[in-house]
Amino acid sequence: MQYQGSCHCGRIAFTVQAQAPITDVIDCNCSMCRRRGSLLWFAPREAFALATDPADVATYQFNKHHIDHHHCRECGTAPYSEAVDPRSGVPMVAINVRCLPELDLSGLSVTSHDGAAA
């Protein structure tokens, strides 16, 4: 399955491939995710394609500086982040599924993650 996503103003647009429909997401309570209200779904970085100019993407890092939290320079929406999975060494992307307009959020299974304790 292919999903199309974007920030609020559309300046950041992307596609991401999924092996199956997105049904399970993570609700992290770290200081970043809690404030921006993200619901996260993870995929290998190779499944992600940015469709717009990378210059429109701003990046923020905090804490251990292992995750690139990307947001739009214009509207401020944070549609995705990038990091390397510490268990496998595989580059990953964390998609904020709230930025996938065709995805029905009401049917998702949400698992809480205690990122604040990490």
N, C-alpha and C positions, 0 to 999 in steps of 0.2 A: 504494500500500500504506500502511496505517496501522499504526504500532507504538505500543504502550503501554509506558511506562516508569515507574520510581519509584525512590526511595531505598530503603534496607533496611527501614525501619520503615513505609514507605508514606505518610508525612506529605507528601512531595513526590510528586505524580503528574502525569503529562503524556502527551500524545499527540504524535506527529510523523508527518507525511505524507512518503512517499518516492515518487519517480517509478517506481522499480523496487526489487526486493529489495535489501537492504543486503548487499553482498558484499565491499566493499573498505573497509578502515579504516586509520587512522594510529596508529602507536605512537611517540609523541613522547618524547624523553629530556630535556625541560626539567626544571628542579628540581621543578615542581609535578606534572606528569604522571608522572614517574618514581616519585615517592613514593606517588602514589595508584593507580598501575597502570592508568591509563585507556587504553582503545582508543577512538579518536575517529572519528566519522562526522559530516560537516558538511551542513547544510541551511539554506535561507533561513529567517530568523526567522519569516516569515509561515506557514511549514509547521508551526510549533510552537505548541501550546496547553497552558498550565499549567492543570491541573484542580483545583488546591488553592489555599489562601490564600497570596498572596505574602508575608505576614508570617511564614510558616514557613520561608522561604528566606533563608539568610544568604549574604552575598557577600564575596568576598575578591579583592583586586587586589594585584599585585606588579610589580616591574620597571617597565615604562613605563605601567602602569595603563590599558592599552587593552582588557583582557579582564576581564569580570565572571565570576569563577569561583564558581558557586553550589553551596551544600551545605546539607544539612538541619541545622537547629538541634538536633534531637533525636538522630539516629543518626550524623551527621557524613558520611554518604555524599554524594559529589559527582556528581550525575547529568548535569549540563549546564553549559555556559558560554556567554556571549554576547559578541559583538564585531562590529565593522564590518570587512568585508573591505577591506583597504587598497588592493587592486587595482581593485575595482569600486565601492566605497562602499555595497555592499548589506549590511544588517544580517543577521548569520548566527548560527546556534546550533551549538555543537559538542556532540554527544551522546556521553556515555560509554556505548558499546553494552553494556558489562557490566551496565548498569542496564535493559536491555531483556530481560526474562526469557524471552520466547518466541524470541529470536534464538539460533540454534545457532552458538556461537563457533568451533567446531571447523572449520567450512567457510569461514571468512573468509580473504581474502587480506590480509596485514598488510604495510604499507609503513612502514619506519622513517623518522622525520623528526628531523633534528638540531636540535631546538629549543634545546639547550644552547649552541649556537654562535651563535644569533640574538641 
